[in-house]
Amino acid sequence: MAIGPDPGDGGAVALQYSSGVSDPTGPCPASDGDHAVDPAEPPVTRDPWEKAGWLMAAIWLVFLAFPLISVFAVTDNAWLRAANVLVILTFAGVYTLSFIRLPESEPARLARHAATYLPILIGLIVVAGLTIRSNALSMGAYVVAFSVYAMPLRLALFSTATLLMFATVLPLLDTSDGPPWWMYDLIILLVAVACLIPKQLDERAERKRARDKTLTLAAERDRVARDVHDVLGHSLTVITVKSELAERLVDLDPARAKDEITQVRSIARQALAEIRATVAGLRVARLADELSHADDALRGAGIDADLPDDPDVVDPRHRITMAWALREAVTNVVRHSNATTCTVRWTSDSLVISDDGRGTGSKNAGNGITGLRERVAHAGGDVTLGPGADGVGTTLEVRL
């Protein structure tokens, strides 16, 4: 019996088609092999702060009070005061708008965004500096914050370093009274660190979410591939066996040959429904159905079947897994074992399938057995495959 190895086609899996499965047209419970799951993509939940995140940037505008105070300290000209107040308020508006319109983290869009707003912010600082001189450097902290969130890390660090240079040199050249140069450097450094740390943490979290999504998609692809393999393996096996039988009977017993062809058509239709259900994530193997179809498949192949008759013996928690195991084992018996008898026994948490065929030899397990091992491992069990009693045939044992 070649329960394990399946050269060429990767080891099929006995299929029987869950009764009542039809062409799915709407959302239904799904199966990941052993557990029912909802196939629907979870609704995209948006961060409630996503649209109001700019408030976290705007709240720091309160510190523009310092350059505003400087306007009134350095000049008595009412028009000049009004012009500089207007410049600072415009700076506040542009800064806030730059965060309101801050795009998602696509590099190209962020680059265009930074190229639009950064020159405006720097230009407004230069205009204010014509009057309040080095006091305008306190506005540079906002440029640092914008650079961190709207530019790649290297450019943000370059922008911060440039501002630190100006914040160090310009106060030394400014003969008017004002804060010492290190005060501006300290403010810029604190703002840079306060923005860089959460930005880097957010980026790492985003990369982790992307990796998790990739792994989830890969697992789903594996599940669909495994389920399609399971469906087609048994379906094509049974169709082949019954077609060969009908071919032999067409002259000897036309009525039975017609009945076999009718069954082939029914199996093909059910297999199509199973494939559609698999793609939609619907299919759940049922132990009672698998037992009935295992009997049909074995007897159709001329193999005496010794099967249990009470699926209720099996723990309900393990029935889906056992149904998959029975499907895989019986398909391989039919296709590869050249056996004359096949015996199936189960308990509440174990399943044993034995045959008197040619055995596994030195061949490695095919894709079907590999997929079965994965299913059983997912359910917390293990699969043992080896020679049968007295070294004759093959025995597959599943323990959960």
MOVEN-V738255 format. One record per pair of residues at least 12 apart in sequence whose C-alpha atoms are under 7 Angstrom apart, sorted by sequence separation. I is the first residue (numbers start at 1). J is the second residue. D is the distance in Angstrom with one decimal. If there is no record, write none. Layout:
# MOVEN-V738255
i: <I I>
j: <J J>
d: <D D>
This chain:
# MOVEN-V738255
i: <147 342 343 384 385 27 71 168 342 384 125 167 168 246 341 383 384 144 246 341 383 144 339 340 382 383 68 167 168 339 340 382 167 242 243 339 381 382 98 338 381 337 338 380 164 337 121 242 337 140 288 164 287 329 239 359 322 91 137 61 318 235 287 91 287 290 301 314 315 359 286 313 314 315 354 359 360 285 287 313 314 357 358 359 114 134 235 287 290 294 298 303 304 305 306 307 308 356 357 87 114 134 286 290 303 304 305 306 307 308 356 357 58 285 303 304 305 306 307 355 356 285 303 355 110 111 134 231 328 354 355 87 110 354 54 353 354 135 231 352 353 84 231 352 353 54 352 54 138 141 145 351 352 137 141 145 148 228 325 351 144 148 350 351 350 141 145 228 349 350 227 349 224 224 321 74 242 238 241 241 71 70 70 67 67 234 237 226 32 15 14 15 12 13 12 13 14 15 13 14 15 12 13 12 39 23 31 22 30 31 33 21 24 30 31 17 21 23 24 29 30 31 17 23 28 17 18 18 18 18 16 16 16 34 34 15 14 13 14 13 14 12 13 14 14 13 12 12 11 3 3 2 3 2 1 2 1 2 1 1 1 33 34 1 1 5 11 13 1 4 10 11 12 1 2 10 11 1 2 5 10 11 1 5 6 7 5 6 4 5 4 4 4 3 1 2 1>
j: <159 354 355 396 397 40 84 181 355 397 139 181 182 260 355 397 398 159 261 356 398 160 355 356 398 399 85 184 185 356 357 399 185 260 261 357 399 400 117 357 400 357 358 400 185 358 143 264 359 163 311 188 311 353 264 387 351 121 167 92 349 267 319 124 320 323 334 347 348 392 320 347 348 349 388 393 394 320 322 348 349 392 393 394 150 170 271 323 326 330 334 339 340 341 342 343 344 392 393 124 151 171 323 327 340 341 342 343 344 345 393 394 96 323 341 342 343 344 345 393 394 324 342 394 150 151 174 271 368 394 395 128 151 395 96 395 396 178 274 395 396 128 275 396 397 99 397 100 184 187 191 397 398 184 188 192 195 275 372 398 192 196 398 399 399 191 195 278 399 400 278 400 278 279 376 132 300 297 300 301 132 132 135 135 136 331 335 371 223 230 230 231 229 230 230 231 233 234 233 234 235 233 234 234 281 273 281 273 281 282 284 273 276 282 283 270 274 276 277 282 283 284 271 277 282 274 284 285 286 289 289 290 293 320 321 327 327 327 328 328 329 328 329 330 331 331 331 332 332 329 332 332 333 333 333 336 336 337 337 338 339 375 379 355 356 360 366 368 357 360 366 367 368 358 359 367 368 359 360 363 368 369 360 364 365 366 365 366 365 366 366 369 385 394 393 394 394>
d: <7.0 5.7 6.3 5.7 6.4 6.9 6.7 5.2 4.4 5.0 6.7 6.3 6.8 5.7 5.7 5.7 6.5 6.9 6.5 6.1 4.7 5.8 6.2 6.6 6.0 6.6 6.4 5.8 6.7 5.3 7.0 5.6 6.0 6.0 6.7 3.8 5.4 6.7 6.5 5.2 4.1 4.8 6.4 6.2 5.7 5.7 6.9 6.6 6.7 6.8 6.0 7.0 6.6 6.9 5.4 6.3 6.8 6.2 6.3 6.7 6.7 6.7 5.8 6.2 6.4 5.9 6.4 5.8 4.8 6.7 6.0 6.3 3.9 6.3 6.4 4.3 6.6 5.6 6.9 5.6 6.3 7.0 5.3 4.9 5.8 6.2 6.2 4.5 7.0 6.2 6.3 6.6 6.1 6.0 6.2 6.1 6.6 5.8 4.4 6.4 6.6 5.5 5.9 6.4 4.7 4.5 5.2 4.7 5.0 6.2 4.1 7.0 5.8 5.9 5.2 6.2 6.2 6.2 6.8 5.3 6.9 6.5 6.8 5.7 5.6 6.5 6.6 6.6 6.6 5.7 6.7 6.5 6.5 4.3 6.8 5.6 6.5 6.9 6.8 6.9 5.3 6.0 6.9 5.7 6.6 5.3 4.4 5.4 6.3 6.7 6.6 5.7 6.5 6.8 5.0 6.5 6.6 6.4 6.4 5.1 6.1 6.3 5.4 6.7 4.5 6.2 6.2 6.7 6.0 6.1 6.5 5.2 6.6 6.6 6.5 6.5 6.6 6.0 6.7 6.1 6.0 6.2 6.8 6.0 6.1 5.6 6.7 6.3 6.6 6.4 6.7 5.4 6.6 4.4 6.0 6.9 6.6 4.6 5.1 4.1 6.0 3.9 5.1 5.9 5.7 5.6 5.9 5.4 4.6 5.9 6.9 6.4 6.9 4.1 5.8 6.1 6.9 6.3 6.1 5.9 6.4 5.6 6.9 6.8 6.4 6.4 7.0 6.2 6.5 6.8 6.6 5.6 5.8 5.6 5.7 5.6 3.5 5.3 4.7 3.6 6.9 6.3 6.9 5.8 4.3 5.3 6.0 6.3 6.5 5.4 4.7 5.8 5.6 6.0 5.5 4.9 6.1 4.7 3.1 6.3 6.0 6.5 6.8 6.0 6.5 6.4 5.0 6.1 4.0 6.5 4.6 5.5 5.4 4.9 5.6 4.4 4.3 4.4 5.1 5.9 6.0 6.7 6.4 5.6 6.7 6.5 4.2 4.6 4.7 4.7 6.3 5.6 6.8 6.7 5.2 6.9 5.3>
